[in-house]
Amino acid sequence: MQKFSIVWMRRDLRLHDQAALFHALSQSPVPVVIVFIFDKNILDDLQDPEDKRINFIHQTLEGIKEKLQKLGSDLLIRYGKPLEVWKELIETYAIHALYFNRDYEPYAKERDAAVLHLLRLRKIGVFSYKDHLIFESNEVTKNNGDPYTVFTPYKSRWLLEFSSKSGEREIDGYLTQDFYNNLAQIEFDKIPSLAELGFKSTDFNFPDNKVKESLLASYDKTRDFPALAGTSRLGLHLRFGIISVRSLVNSAKEINDTFLSELIWREFYSHILDLYPQVVGHAFKPQYDRIQWINNEHDFQRWCEGKTGYPLVDAGMRELNAIGYMHNRVRMVTASFLTKHLLIDWRWGEAYFAHKLLDFDLASNNGGWQWAAGCGTDAAPYFRIFSPEAQQKKFDPDLEYIKNWVPEINTGDYPIPIVDHKVARARCLKTYKNALSGY
C-alpha cells in the first residue's frame, strides 16, 4: 500500500501562505493528501438547516477541490466525528505523517489531543504549526513570563515583538507549480452534498475576501459609522482562514494603524481563551458571576427581533437576522443594551450572536460580550452604560442606517421603548453594585 502524508485543513481553507501545507510539501518524503472533515460534533449543534456558514464552507471547498484537480491532485473530504474518521483513514491508507495548523478553542484542543494520541499509538508522525495567529499565547508575555490581561500593554509588547522580527514572512511565493508536485494523485470521492450533511443550499452573496486599499487607508475615519461601507467585512474570511493573517497584518502595518489594532484585538482575545478557557460560560472576573440577572424572556425575544423601541439597537438586530452581520459599533451598543438596560445575562446574547454571525469566532465573540457586560478582561467598567440615543446621534445622525433596517421608524407601527434609559441605568448600577459589594 502506497504511503501518504496528510494535511488536515480546518480553519485554514486556502492553498496560499498556508503553514501546514507548506511544511508538508517541503518536508514529507511521500506524497501529500489534503483532508477536510465536516465535523459531526459541530454540525449537529447547528439549529438552522440553511446555515449560511456551512454553505460558505461548502463553496470554498469546491473551489479548493477545483484548484487541486488542475494541479493533478484533489481534496479528500469526510463527514463524521473526527476521531472515528481518523480511525477509518488509518485503516484505508498507509499514513506516514499528519501536518496541521493549531487551533486554540477548547473543543479543538480536546479533539486534536484525542486524534494525536491515536496517531502516536500507531507510530504516525505528527507536526503542528502556527498559522491562525501572528503570535501564540506564549510569545507575547510580560518580562516575568506572565500573560497580559489588559489590552494596551499587550498591544505595545505585540508591536515590539512584531518589529523585532521585521514582520511575519509570508510563504506564498514558495508554492509554485513545481512545488505542488508532491501532492498525491489518487482517486477521490465527490464532496458530500449539503443535503447529505443535513443542510440546504442558499443563494446568499457572501462578502468578498479582498478589500480596497483606499478603504483600509480611511478605516480610522469611517469604521464607526454604520451607514458607510467603512469596515473590511473580512471577519468571515479570517474565521475560516480564506485569507492569511500574515498577509493582512503586513498590509495593515503599512496602511492603517487602527485596522492593525483591530487585528491585534483578535489575537488578544484568542490568547485569553487559550489561557483562561473558563471564560466559556463564566465571567473572566469571577465576582461578576454574582450578578442577579432579570432574564425576562419576553424582553429577550423583543431584543432578538429588533423590536425594543430603540432604533439603533433594532437596526443592528435586524441587520444581524437578515444577513448574518452587524456593524461593530452597533454590536457594542446592542450588547450593552441587553446586559445593562435589560439586565439579561450576557451569555444569552453571546449564544444568539454565535447562532447568527457569519464571522462567529468563539474568542472574539466571548471577549466582546464580556467587555460589553463589564465582566471580562480589559472590559468597559460596569458604570459605563451606552445611551443608544446618544450613540445614534453621534454615529447615524441622519438615520441613514436606521431607516434601511427600520423603515417604520417615526410611524405608529414602531414600538414604544421597552424600558426608559434613565430608569434602566439606575437599575443596572444598583444591581451591579450589589453583586460586587465585598470585593
Steps between C-alpha positions, in 0.01 A plus 500: 500500500638842399583734786366856532537794729184692582437872540189538714320823406272652761484880531771557238307448176750624243795374298712816520709607798380197696754380754408131535469455123830676440687282750337180378589567139851605603582219739286192440698217338172361360211659303263733683121473525290793622207395721199692629251353748147631537492462877176336609558615858478860378236462231259318730491806728393736219130577509439653157491261199577802280803603707689731267835407653469139383408626154809722509731216606349273235553760226857561617583130497361469147740774393797334671407164349490653152841664546653176623355306208672742262823418683445130443379426852176542693343560840399210724184584696335303776190552717487366853650529846870575454637218716285246316599646163866474589459137601349439155780690324764297683333178384467625142838662440858448604545837670857616548433825689240762584560873447252751643467857624421549866159612628457653846132452580420254783312253280771511233775431753306206644428364149859534389638338816285191441601471133868555576492233769354255249760582235792475738382159617521397135852648468379766255696826502320817609611854413306813603552864405392854579283644225185655646691765698814709471591422862383219724426551868852412617663746259362830633553507875624727775869493584433244774315272259151579630226564244348839437135544596472867404500588132709820484824358650437178304478699178821689580687175560340342190623787282846480655522127426368554149754772427787294639414222257457747212147374448386151419631355177237375263558165335285568197789528258618145565187336369592486134373243252809286556453522874160335475651192337505328837120493513356151475328391180238246599127442460285729715130504580265788430430757770200390709198706396348751740196273520721207606637724774147589613495853358337694219656716233454878504563762234660742747770729364795485737730802544815505291830388651681796354477853634594823324814667625314832502250358752775385732675835465192682632397226745568709809268775372212287371483185713258635762226610260271207413344671198842513331683214334786574734595159638688217332230227532790252514393334826341205323813440294729529801279261697539221248850586384405597145751780530836495674530703818870547418413668173228713657714615793788594273261707286339664804840592646572705188154650452306563822596461866137489615425203278817331625381560856176314425703200379701514822173497700416177315827346619454631854161332537637179353777499760249560782289206384808279467633583845171544686254252345266553795379818326275268300203508732651713777601861547873569475454698822330239725321756716281590202348153506309625806288744296128436544382514141130560434500280189152594382436268204247737339751785510767273357272403212432866420874564500559203267233621259612863502183631663632676810388850403863616487570553127876441496464179701215379279683583177799300613298195599306504174823531303636199689187293442489586130860463386696344787701814556484802728715810494753493783396830659140376504610165647630689802176698534270197468710294744511780755124549467422134562725464802461840664164640391313169512725322754503184292795264543777570250516128428153517342617767259829325437313183400264692271790668320676163472190364327460791260842650419669386180832609647436334837826435679477363852789704641393833352131447567561402861748782551268757347199398708698494823640842412149637449371345821796633696605157623787416269865576468566862413124552511307824492427591866153398612395861548570575133154455351451596136206725425358362173359845419835673552677234293244545221541879497877464483538215250176501297382861526294492180341162584637361174597166652191483719253574218656222293416239764211663687283651224205555739705740713300811597168332422230354718621151413828543688489376861544725801828452690510176696660680795583859596872572467536689830302242695695214340832669571419550869378139529817369337730698729316377807503136384870503415593676825308241702677215319844652545465609861764340715756476217 
